[in-house]
Amino acid sequence: MTRKINVKSTVYKLYLKKTVAIVLSILMSVIALPFNSSTAFAADGTNGTGEKSIVLDHSNVITYAQTVTGSSITYNGTEDTKVAFYSSDFVSECQKTVAGTFKSIKIPSLPNSSYGKLYIGYVSSSSYSSTVTAGTEYDATNIGKMSFVPYPGFYGTVDIPFYGYNTNGDIFEGTIKIAIAERKVDADTIKYTTYEEMPVDFKADDFNDECVDTTRDNINYVKFTLPPSSSGRLYVGYVSSSSYSSKVAEGTKYYENDLDNITFVPYQDYHGKVIISYIGYSNDGKSYTGEVEITVNQYDWDADPILYSTGSFTPLSFDSDDFADACDEANNEGLDYVKFTLPSSTYGILYYNYTSSTKYDSKVSASTKYYENDLDDVVFVPKSNYKGTFFISYTGYDDDGNSFTGIVKITVKEESAVADTINVSTKEDTVLYFDDDDFNDVCEDATNEELDYIKFTLPSSSYGKLYYNYSSPSSYSSLVSEGTKYYYDDSPSLSKVAFVPYKDYNGTVTVKYTGWNTEGVNFTGTVKITVTAVADSAASSYFNDVTSSYSWASASIDYLFEKGVVTGTGGNNYSPAQNMIRGDFMLMLYRALDLSASSKSNFSDVPAGSYYYTAIATAKALGIAKGYDDLFMPNAPITREDAMVLVARALKADGKTLTTGSISDLNNFKDKGSVSDYAVSSVATLVKAGIVTGSNSYLNPKSYVTRAEMAVILYRVLK
């Protein structure tokens, strides 16, 4: 442990051999203090340019610890913007003055609070770790968190003295000079106008325009200085005072995509001008200053308010008589036309001649004149998650050209959305794949937003079951679960949900569901499935297991059987749901096209004498089957895309010319991206020729081909 007694002088030079009086003074100080063999003492003097400390340790060796005056550490800042300190500046100053390892600093006196304050961990005026206190040691870590925050409106120069210490006890002193520049706004002011208690939405395009004008580059993000809470608050994702994503925070970066979701909400009964400062940053890193000026007007209308109410999912039609009455009341004249101030999109949207979210003439424009005969076709559509009361202001003009002002006061009450019934049909014993676009359409009509996901209430199993990714009774991913979300644009996909009627059932099945739109608003709906009976003639005439449930394939199977292309699997059965193996598929293709070739060499994994040996050897000779490393894998199941490749090559080898397809021919299929590169041309060619049609907008290229599916493909090839 080392203890020091500091004795400062501005006159005397301190040399050990020169001044006995100083040495005696030191010794007397030593005598006056407690002593043990591990204690060392120090006395400080000044040589005119800096401090020196004499240190006496238990070995009676006197060493010197010095105090040196260094240069100023300078920071620049802007009015109303914090100035961060950097510990590296103090480490560097230590090295230049007393050398050694930097330890800490002390600030003996704080700046006048009218200039500003020093903080540790400052985020905002209500969020910081602590204020800096005079005389406290702050190490490099804390200096890195230290900042000076100017008093609002202050600009000028602030000098803050400090003492620095290295680990040897040497002291260096200096000044932190902070130059605060007057805030000058670089960009033009963004101006918004609203009325008491009416929120106003920011527009990202307004900020981007100012950024481009100022920096000649698009905006990246913005940092706001918050307005006084007595005037109002900034919110992100504002719906109502009890429903919003977050309050805007100082220091947070709000990117271009965020700015359309920022809303200023005036304080109750406040009116006047609010200035919100911000710093914008362009994509190339340039910064600039700007302001948002919001004028909050008092209500002062010529006509009494027009009062309407509706439900949160019910469009509201305006009544021209109400506006005519308001004009008569205000001006004692007939109404000519009206111009509206558009409401915040927080509440909803005004449309002209609205039928549905996808069918309307136009959105109402603030610059358009809506004549008396037009006003019955003006419709307000609430935002799906909004409930509350708001105002739409307007200016009306009478037949003499005189104007008057008024408001439409709309109360939106909470209600549950109910979607239109989805009506679909299938045949007895025939799978029905749901169309996700049907669900999205009814969602948009009911809630005015795109569908996110669906949860089903399962029907009675006596009618049938819902499956996910269904191919056959023995091939599907899972049964649909009531707790599972099936998404419109994600996985698990709604488009892969299928209803399979119970064997021989016919009649009507109702499947209830609850949906959620992309705004998180839920609605209820119903799928009404009509299952029609199928005459026995829809079944195969030759195979017992090709029942009416395979009505889509039975004619193809019977045709191929009659032509000798296919045979059964024994016991008058065809096994339509069984996956095809590669050898069997090649055999049936060989028979269907009556292929022949002189060469009989084969792949190494095709046994001589096997029933498909000749078919595969012929396909190899004709370049239809190419295999891999001299392997054909005849007993492996064949995927749909591989089957299509073999069919396309076989048709070409047989001299049947098809128009070559391209990737654009697959645009109607949602899984076109799943087709392997080597198969794209063949798949596209068969799609273009109508040989392959897919299922429910899906090609399912990686799924295995069943014997029933194979029969349909070969039938189309032959026909």
N, C-alpha and C positions, 0 to 999 in steps of 0.2 A: 504494500500500500504506500502511496506517495501523497504527502500533503504539502500544499504551497501557501506561502504568505506573500501576497502581492504588494510590493512597495513601488509606486509609480513616481517618476521624477521627470521633469522636462528640462533640467539644467545639467545634471551631472552625468558624466560618462562613467560607466561602471567597469573597473578593472580590478581583479583580485588583489594585485600587489600594490595598487595605488592608494586606496582609501581604507585605512584601518577602521575609521569610524563606522563605515558601512558594514564592515565585517563584524565589528563588535555589536552593532545593532542587530545583525542577523543572529549572532550567537546568543544575545539576550532574548531574542524571540524564541530561539530554540529552547533555551533554559525554561522559558515561561510556559512551554507546551509539554504535554505528557510525552514521554519517550520510551520506546523499547527498541530492541536491536533490529526489528524489521521495519521501523518507521523511518521515512525520509522527509525532509523539509525543504522548502524553497522560498526564496525571496525574489521579487521582481523589481527590476529597475528599468530605466529608459535611456537609450543612447542617443536620443534625438531623432532617430528615424524609425524606431520601433521598440517594442518591449523586449527586455531580457529577463529571464528567471534564473536565479541561482538555486540549484538543487543540491542539498546535502543528504547523502544516504548513509546507511549504517556503516559503510566501509570508509567513511570520511573522504570520499571522492566528490569534489564539487563539479557539477556539469551545468551547462547553460541551456534553458528552454526559452525560445524567443517569441516575441509578438511582432508581426510585420504588417504594415498597412499595405493592402493590395489595391487593385483597381476596382472600378465599379462593374457590377454585373447588370446588364441592361436588358429590359424586356419591353416590347411594344404591344399595345393592345388598342381596342376600340371601345368607345363609350357603350356601357351596358353589356359588355362582354368580358367574361372572366379571363385572367391571364395566368397560364400555368407556369410553374417553376420547373426547372430541370436539375436534378441532382448532379449531373455531369458537369454543369457550369461551376458548381462549388468544389467539386473534386479537382477540376482543372485549376481553379484559383488557388487551392491548397498547394498543388504541385508548383505553381509559379512563385509562391511566396515562401512557404516554410518547408516544402517537400514532405516526405513521409506519407503515411496512409491516412486518408481523410476519415474523420470520426463523426463530427456533428457541427451544428451551428446553434447560436443563441441570438434571438432578436431582443435587444435590451428595452426597446420602446416601440409600441405599435403606431402605425400611421393614424392621423386624425380620422375619426369615423365618417366625417363629412366627405372624405376622399374615397373611402372604401374599407373593406375588411380582408384579413387573411384567414383562409380556411384550410382544413385538411379534408380531403375526399369530398369536395364540393360537387354536387350535381345540380341542385337548384336551391332557391332560398329556403325551401322547406325540407331539403334532403342533403345532408352533409354529415361527415363523421364528427368534426369538432371545429371550433375556432382556434386560431393560433394564440398562445398566451406568451406575454413577455417573460424572458428569463428562462424559458423551458428549452431543454436541449432537443433538437430534432435531427435524427440520423438521415442517411441517404434515402432510405425507404420512404420516410415521411416527407422529405423534401420533394420527392417525386410525386407525392399526392397533394402538395401545397399549391395554392393559387391565390391570387389577389382578385377580389370581385369589386369593381368600382361602384360607388354609390350611384343610384339612378340619376342620369343626367350629367354626372361629373366627367370632365375631360381636363387634362393637364398633366403635370409631372409629379410623381410621388417618390421621395427618397426614404428608404428604409435601411437604417444602419444594422450591421450584424457582426458577430464575432464567430470565427470558425476555429475548429480544433482538429489537430491530427492526433494519432494514437500515442505520440511521444509527449503530448502535453503542450506542444507549440501552438501559439495563437496567431491567427491572422484576422485582420479586421478590414471591413469594406462596406460598400453601400449597394443596395439593390435599387436601381433606378428604373422606375416604371413610367413609360410615356403613354398616356391614354389619349388617343386621337378622337376628335369630335366625330360622332357618327354621321356619316354622309350616305344617304341612300343612293345606290347605284341605279336601281331599276325604277321604272315608272310604278306608281302606286296602283295596286289591284283594288278595285272598288266594288263593293256589294251594297245593296240596299234591302232592308227588311223592315218589319214592323214589330211593335212591342210583342214579346213572348213568341215570336215566329222565328224558328231556326233558319239559318241560311247555310247552304252547302258550298264548300270550296270546289273549284273546278281545276283539275290538273292541267288542262289546256291553258288556263290563264297564267299559271306559274311557268309552264314550259315556254309560252310566248315571251314572257319577260326575261327568261334565261337566255333564249336565243337572241333577243334584241341586245342583251347586255354582254354576253360572252361569245355569241355566235356558235353556240353548241346547245344541244338538248339538255334538259334538266336530269340530274341523277337523284338528288334528294334535297330536303329542306329541314332546317332546324328552327323552331319557333321560340320567340320570347313570349311568355304567356301574358294575356291582358289582365288588368285588375279584376278580381272575382266579383267586384261590385258592379261591373258592367256585363259580365257574362263569362262563359267557359267554352273551351274547345273540346270536342269529343271525337272519338273514332268510332264509326259504326253506330251512330246515334239513331235510336228509334223513338224513345221517350225518356223521361227523367229517371225511370227505373229500368230501362233496357238500352244498354249500349255496350260496345266492346271494351273501351277504356277511355280515360281522360288523356288528352294530349299532354306530354311531358317535355319540359325543357331538356335539351341535350340529346333527345331521341331523333334519329334520322327517319324522316318520313319520305319514302321514295315516291316516284311519279305515280305508281299504281295505288299508293295509299291516299294520295291527296283528294281523290274524288270521294273518299269515305270520311273526310274531316268536315265537321259541322260546328258552326258557332251558334250557341244558344244564349240569347240575351237574358240577363237577370230579370226577375219579375218586376214589371213596371218601369224598367230602365228604358230611356230613350236618349239619343245623342249620338256622338261619333266615337267609335272604338278604333284605336290604332294598334295593330298587331305586327311587330317587327319580326323579320326572319332573315336568316342567312341561307342563300341557295348555293348549291354546288352542281356544276355541270359534269357531263360524262368524262370530260378530260381533266377534271380536278380543279377547275377555276371556281373561285368563290365570289359572291357578290352579295350586297345587302338590298333588302326590299321591305316594303310595308304593305299590309292589307288594311284598307280603310273601310269600315262597316258603318253605314248610317242606319241607325235604328229610329224609325219614325213613330210618332204618336198616331193613334187612330183619330182620324178626322174626316168622316165621310159625309157626303151630301144626302145619300139615301140610306134608309134603314137596311140592316143586314138581311140578305136572303138566306133562310135557314133550311138546311137539308140534313138528313141522316141516312146511313146505309150500314150494311154489314161489311166485315173486313174482306169478304170474298164476293161481294155483290156490286157490280158496276152501277153507277148512279147517273141517270140522265137528267140534264138541266131542263127547265121549263121556260120557254120564251115569255110566257105571260108574267112570270115573276120579274123579269128584267124590264118588261114594258111597264109594269106597275111601279117599279123603282124609278124609272125615267119620269113617269107622270107625277110621282110624288116630289121629285127633286126639281123638275123644270117645267111641269105642267104642259108637256109636249109629248108627242108620239116618239117612240124609239126608232132610231135608224140602225145603229150598229154598236158593237161593244168590242173593246180590246182588253185581253186578260193579262195580268202579271202571273207568270207560271208558278205553280207551287213547287216547293222543294220535293225532289224525288223521294225523300224520306217518307212522304205521305202517299205518293202515288203519281199518276200521270193523267193529263187531260188529252182525250182523243176526239177526233171528229169522225162521225159516222162509224162507231165501233160495233163490231159483231163479236170478235174474239181476239185473243192476244196475237193471232196470226192473220186476222182479217179485219182491216179498218182502212179508211181512206188516208188519214194522216194524223200525226200528233198535232195538238193545238199549238200555234205559233204566237208569240207575244206581239208580233208585228202585223198579224192578219186581222182584218175587220170581219167580225162575225155578225151578220145582219140578223134582224129579228127572226126571219124564217129559218136561219141556220141554227139558232140557239137550241132548238129541240134535239139537234143531232150532236150536241156537245156532251161528252160522257166523261165522268171522272172514274178512273179505275184505281181503287186503293192498293197500296203495296201490301203484299200478302201477310206480313207480320206487324202491320201498323194498326193501332187502335188509339183513339183520342179525338181531340177537336182542333181544327186549324182553320185558317182563313185563306181565301183566294181573292185578291183585290182586282178591281177592274175599273176602267174608265169607259163610260157610255157617252154616246152622242145622239142628240135628238134630231128631229127632222129639220130644225133650223140651223144645225151645225154647232149648237152649244153643248159643252161637255158637262158631265157630272161624275162623281166618284162613288164607289160602293164596294161592298165585300160580299162574298159568298162564304158563309160559315157552315162547315161540314163536320158532323160528328160521325166518326167511324166506330161502330160497336164490334166487339169480338164475336165471331161466329165460326162454326166448324165448316170446313169446305167438304162438299160431297161431289165426287166426280161422276160424269156420265157413265152409264153402264157400257162395258166393252162386250159386244155381241160377236161370238165366234161359233163355228160349227165344225164337226168332224163326222166321220162315219163310224159305225159300230166296229169295235176292235181295231180302230185306227188311231195312232198317236197324233196329238195336236201340239205343235210347238207354238209357244206364245211369241208375239211380235212386240218387242220392247218399244217400238214407236207408237203402238196403240196406247200404252201406259203413259208415255210422255205427252201425247196429244191431249189426253183427258186431264193430266196434271196441269198443263199450261192453261187449258180452258178454265179449270177450277181455281187455280191459285196464281195465274199469270207469271209463273216461273217454271224453269225446266225441272224435270224429275231428277232426283238424286237416287233414291232406292225404294224398294217395296218389301213389306213383310206380309206373308200370306196367312190366312186362316184356312187350315186344311179341310177339304170336303170329306164327307163320309166315304170310307174305303169301299162301301157297297156300290158306289157310283164309279170310282176310279181313284187313281193316285197321281200326285205331282212328283215328277222326277227332275233331277238336274243332270244335263248332258246325257240324255237317253239315246241309245242306238237300238237296243233290243231288250227283251225281258231279262237277258243274262248279261247285258252290257250297258251299264250306266254308272255315273260317278257316285250318286247318292239320291236318297229320297229328299224331297224338299222339306225343310224344317221350319216350324212357325217362328222360331227365334232368329232365323238367319236373314240378313239383309241381302237382297238381290238388286244389283246396281244397274243403272241405265248406261253408265259410261265407265264401269270398273268391273272388277271381279269379286265374287261370283256374278256372272252376267245374267240379267233378266232374260236375255234372248235365248238362253240355254235351258230355260224352264219348260217342261212339257207336261201335258196332261194325257194320261193313258187310261181310257175307259176300262171299267171292269168287263171281263169276258162276257160277250153277248148283251151287255147293257145298252139300252137306247132310251133316250128321254132328255131332260134338261138338268144340268148340274150348275149350281151357283157357287162360285169361289169368291169369298170376300177377302179384302186386303186393306192394309193401311199404307199410304205412301207418304214420302217426305220430299219436298222440293229442295232446290239448292240453297234456299234461304233458311232451311231447317223447319219450315212450316209443314204440318201434317194434314192429310186429308184422307177420307175413306172412299172406297170404291168397290165395285163388283164386276166379276167376269161371268157372263152368262154363256154357258157352253151347251149347244144343242147337239146331241149325239143321235144321228139318224140310223135307222135300221138298214141293213144291207141284204139284198136278195142272195139266196144261196148260190146263184149263178156267178157271184163274184169270187167264189172259191175255185181252186184248181179242179179240173176234171180228172186229174191223174194221181195227185198226191194228197193223202189224208191230212197232212199237217200244214198245207197251204190253204188256210181257211179264209173266210171273208176279211179277217184282219190284215191279210196280205192282198187285198183287192187291187192295190197299186202295182203289184208284181205278178199276180197269178196268171194274167194273160201272157206276159213275157215268158214265164216259166213253162207254160203249156206249149207255147210256140216253139221254144228251143228244144223241148222234149220231143215234139213231133218231128223236128228237123234232125234229131239225133245228136244235138250239141250237148245236152245235159242228160244225166241219168239221175236216179234217186240215190238215197243212202241206205236203202233196204227197208223192207216192210211197207212198201207203198208210201214211204216218207221221202221228203226232199231236204229237210233241215234248213229252212229258209233263213233262220237267224244265225246259223253257224258261220263263223268267219272262214273266208276262203284262204287256202294255203296257196303259195306261189306256183307249185306244180299243177294243182287243179285248175287254177286260172289260166295257165299257159295251155293246158290241154283243151279247155273249152274254147279259147281263142283260136287255137289250131283247128278245131273242128268247125267252128263258126265260119271261118274264112277259107277253109279247105286249103290250108297252106302246104307247100311242099318244097323240098330242096334236096339236091344230090348228096351233099356232104352230110355225114352222120356223126361227126365228132361231137363230144359233149363235155359238160363241166365235170370236174373231178368228184363233186358230191352228189351226182345224179346216178343212182345204181343202174347198171345194165339190166335190162329185163323189166324195169319198173313200168307201171302203166302209163306214166307220163314221159318216159325216156325219149320216144320219137318226137313228141311235140316239142320238148325243150331243145333237142338237138336241131330240129328244123328252125326253131326261133333263133338259135345261136347262129346257124348258117346264114340266115337272112338278115342278121344284124338287129333283130328285134330284142333278144335277150343278150345283155352284155356281161352281166354278173360282176363279181368283184374278186380279184385274185383267183380266177378260175373257179369260183364258187357261185352257185345259183341259189342255194338255200331253199330247196323245193318244198320243205315241210314248214317253213316259216309263214305266218300270216302276211298277207299283202296289204299295204296301205292303199288308200284311194288314189293318192298322187302317183304311186308306182304303177298301179293298174292303168291309170290314164296314159302314162308314158308308154307302156307296152301296147295299149290299144292304138295310140297315134302312130307308133312305129310299124305296127302290123298293117294298118290301113295303107301306109305309104309303101310297104313292101308288096302289098297285094295290088298296087296300082290304083288305089282309090284316092283321088286327090281332094283334099280339104283346104279351104282358105286358111292360111296360117294366122293364128291369133297373136295378140300382144297383151302386155300387162294391162292396157286400158280396157280390154274385154273383161277384166276381173273386177272392175271398179264397183260393181253392184254387190260384191261379196265383202262382208265385214272382216273376214279373216284372210283376205288375199295376201297379206304380208306373211302368212304362215306357210305359203307354198314354197318349197325348196327351189333354189335357183335352177337346178337341172330340170325341174318339172314345169316351170312357168310356161314355156312355149307349148308343150303338149296339153296342159290343162286349159290354157287359153284357146287353143285350136278346137278342142272338144266342146268347150262352152260356146264358142262362136258358132259351131255346127249344130248346137242344140242337143248333142249327145249327153252332155252333163248339165244338169240344171241346179244342182245344189239343194239345200234344204233350209228354208227360213233365212235366206240371205247368207248362208254359210256353206263353204265347200268342204269343211272338215278334212283337209288333205292328209292329216296324220292318222285319222281313224282307219280301222281295218274295214275291208269290204266284206259284206255278208254275201251269202249265196243268192239271196233275193236281189240285192243291189246289183250283183254281177249280171244276173239274168236281164235286168232292165237295161243296163249299159249295152250288152251284146245284142239285145233285141233292137235297140235304136241304131246300132251299127249296121245291122242287117237290113233294117227297113229304110 
